[in-house]
Amino acid sequence: MNINFIQRIENVISNLNPKQQGIARNLQIDPKFQILEMMIYGRSELFIKDLSSGQNYIFVNFIKSRCNCD
């Protein structure tokens, strides 16, 4: 990971509510998940990869779905 990627993750997390921030921080250290940056429609987007299933999800959407809040 480079410093720009880490800062980007931190910026995204800082804009979440406290419950979502806790979920995101736990995902950062969970060995079952990997945070990725990929290009989609010409725009860089953060994704989270579930290493057990191989599925990729948009980072913020995944966190919000786990939180059941907006």
N, C-alpha and C positions, 0 to 999 in steps of 0.2 A: 504494500500500500504506500502511495506517496502522500505527501502532506496536503496537497490540494484535494485529494479524494477524502482524506480524513476530515478536513475542514468542511467539505461539502456535506458529509454525513452529519457532522455536528450542527451545521446550519439548519438542515432539515429537521433534526431532532429538536432543536431549540424552538422551532415554530409549532411544535405539538403541545397538547395539553399535558399536565403532569402524569396522568395515567398512561397515556400513549408514550410519553418519554420513558417511563419505566419499562414498558414492553419493548421499545426499541433498544434500550440499553441491554436488556437481557438477551435480545436477539444478536447483539454485537458479540457477545461472549459464548453463545450457544454453538457448540461444534456441529450441530445438525443443520445449520444455516450458513450461507455465505452471502455477503452483500456485494453486488456487482454494479458496475456502471456500463450501460449499453446505449447505443444510438437507436432511437426510434423516431421515424419520420424526420430525420435530420436534426434531432434534438437529443442531448444527453439526458438520460433518465436513470435514477437509482432503482435497482431491482433487488429482490431477495430470492435466493435459490434454496429450495428445500432439497438438501443433499440426499435424503432418503428416497424421494420420488423423482427428483430431477426437474421438478416444475419451477418456473420463474414467475414471480409476482412483482407488481409495482410496489416498491418499498412502503410508501405512505398508505396505499390502499390495503396492503397486508396488515399493517399495524392497526389501522382503523377497524378492520374486520375482526381482529382479535380483541379489540377493546369494546366493540359494540357501542361505540359512541362516535360523534362527528368531530 
